[in-house]
């Protein structure tokens, strides 16, 4: 049994060692971590370059550019070459009427030739057929052909729509970037607000540490009880627990911001901007002017309507005739032996065709396509009208929230300053023996609640400002 236990322990040790080695190797394979100290603008710039949604939206612009090149290519001459060779093991046999025998018999009849019985030769009633092979065992062809569209209404409209399609993709990228931008704003300032909250927690912990120290001295001198120290100790433990929870939330917030920005999670990120009342209120009066064209999603909707109008025009022009030019030039050879690279004749074959295609009746399919494009266009117009209503509602809601947030921020700031003053006065009374521990505990609780309310009001105000700027197209 002892040997079995020793063997199991040794085996477990080997497994742990293998895991540690594996973890060490994986850590060595990771890219080296970097440290980034970012202002808000630097964070926005980083997200614009590395966020996967923004990168893919920018790639969509390039894809559309290549699609445009592909479509434009259809309007240019299409030139192609072709070389082929064919081997016929058994040349096709064709049965044709016997056209040789009648001529031979006619000559014999005209010459008065008689048969073996001495009778004049007569024309047989049925001559039969001749089995003949037409062709050779080897054929080779070298060909070059040209196709050119001279007029096609649908191609013409497609060429006109190219730049609108590019702008459509560009505007979608801007809408995507704006959404990412708003989220970076919010998370960045949430973390800045959390940093301020942690600083306030540290300040409160320092105050209670000092109060606990002073209370212990007062107890030694008979001016306080041990219960007073215990109450302060409980408050300190609560603050330490709250700080630990806040630090965990901040760490998770940094991870979320890194993912949003497209930053490797192993990198270190420091936020250098601060969040103040003045920063929230700055430029409030400049935010009142608005027109719908400031909104990128409204611009995007307008481009969608323009593309719908192009669709209607394209299907209408599909009823017009199309004109195209086609030509080819061939070299052809037939041989009974594969000797195309030697001496022998190559025969020329060429043709030029000018084709005018006139659609006379298409089973009403063209009319159906036109009607469908018009209905889709009307849907786009309806969506834009609905977007205007949504924008109006969004702006009013954001304005109300912003004004309320500013008023709440001002109130909570004054309340926090008052709570801090009350705490300091209560602390002085306690230290001089004129106040009770209950009073100072309540004052500290009220001060902490006021600080928390101020931090929440500050963050809510910056979020309301971001929402209002986004609603008015000024983010």
Buried (B, 14 or more C-beta within 10 A) or exposed (E): EEEEEEEEEEEEEEEEEEEEEEEEEEEEEEEEEEEBEBEBEBBBEBBBEBBEBBBEBBEBBEEBBEBBEEBEEEBEEEEEEEEEEEEBEEEEEEEEEBEEBEEEBEEBEEEEEEEEEEEEBEEEEEBEEEEEEEEBBBBBBBBBBBBBBEEBBBBBBBBEBBEBBBBBBBBBBBBBBBBBBBBBBBBBBBBBBBBBBBEBBEEBBEBBEEBBEBBBEBBEEEBBEEEBBEBBEEBBEEBEEBBEEBEEBBEEBBEBBBBBBBBEEEBEBEBEBEBEBEBBBEEEEEBEEBEBEBBBBBBBBBBBBBBBBBBBBBBBBBEBEBBBBBBBBBBBBBBEEEEBEEEEEEEEEEEEEEEEEEEEEEEEEBEEBBEEBBEBBEEBEEBBEEBBEEBEEBBEBBBEBBEEBBEBBBEBBEBBEEBBEBBEEBBEBBBEEEBEBEBBBBBBBBBBEBBBBBBBBBBBBBBBBBBBBBBBBBB
